[in-house]
Amino acid sequence: MLGPSLISDLASFGAAGLMGGMWLWERRNSRTREEQLTEAHGRIIRDEQRLSELIEVVEHNTAVMTRFAETQQFVRRAMADLKEEIRNGRQK
């Protein structure tokens, strides 16, 4: 921030000093804003990488759950068929 002594020094130069002070103030604020944007961009990139990894895990888990459900259906049908064979074998 511009200190009182700096302001009075710039004021002694009149309008040019005021313009110079405003320029210095704007440059400092621009630099601060640029640093904030750089940090925000870095966070966005890191979040994007984490989300990609999370999506990959969810897709993998979905595939595993689907295969598990298919296996369960196969086992259920096989047991139903076996039950039917046992029932038909007893009736003979």
SULGI-V190274 format. One record per residue. N is the residue number from 1. RES is the residue in one small letter. SS is DSSP state (H for helix, E for strand, C for the rest). PSI is psi in radians with two decimals (999 if undefined). D_FIRST is the distance of its C-alpha to the first C-alpha in whole Angstrom. Layout:
# SULGI-V190274
n res ss psi d_first
N RES SS PSI D_FIRST
N RES SS PSI D_FIRST
This chain:
# SULGI-V190274
n res ss psi d_first
1 m C 2.63 0
2 l C 2.15 4
3 g C 2.87 6
4 p H -0.69 10
5 s H -0.64 12
6 l H -0.70 10
7 i H -0.79 10
8 s H -0.63 14
9 d H -0.77 14
10 l H -0.63 14
11 a H -0.52 16
12 s C -0.29 19
13 f C 0.03 19
14 g C -2.49 20
15 a H -0.64 20
16 a H -0.69 19
17 g H -0.72 16
18 l H -0.78 15
19 m H -0.73 16
20 g H -0.73 14
21 g H -0.74 11
22 m H -0.67 11
23 w H -0.79 13
24 l H -0.75 10
25 w H -0.77 8
26 e H -0.71 11
27 r H -0.74 11
28 r H -0.78 8
29 n H -0.66 10
30 s H -0.73 13
31 r H -0.75 13
32 t H -0.77 12
33 r H -0.69 15
34 e H -0.71 17
35 e H -0.71 17
36 q H -0.74 17
37 l H -0.69 20
38 t H -0.76 22
39 e H -0.76 22
40 a H -0.72 23
41 h H -0.74 26
42 g H -0.74 27
43 r H -0.71 27
44 i H -0.76 30
45 i H -0.79 32
46 r H -0.73 32
47 d H -0.67 33
48 e H -0.72 35
49 q H -0.76 37
50 r H -0.73 38
51 l H -0.66 39
52 s H -0.75 41
53 e H -0.71 43
54 l H -0.75 43
55 i H -0.71 45
56 e H -0.74 47
57 v H -0.75 48
58 v H -0.74 49
59 e H -0.73 51
60 h H -0.81 53
61 n H -0.66 54
62 t H -0.75 55
63 a H -0.74 57
64 v H -0.77 58
65 m H -0.66 59
66 t H -0.79 61
67 r H -0.69 63
68 f H -0.77 64
69 a H -0.71 65
70 e H -0.71 67
71 t H -0.74 69
72 q H -0.72 69
73 q H -0.71 71
74 f H -0.81 73
75 v H -0.73 74
76 r H -0.78 75
77 r H -0.73 77
78 a H -0.72 79
79 m H -0.66 79
80 a H -0.73 81
81 d H -0.76 83
82 l H -0.74 84
83 k H -0.73 85
84 e H -0.71 87
85 e H -0.73 89
86 i H -0.76 90
87 r H -0.75 91
88 n H -0.59 93
89 g H -0.62 94
90 r H -0.53 96
91 q H -0.33 97
92 k C 999 100
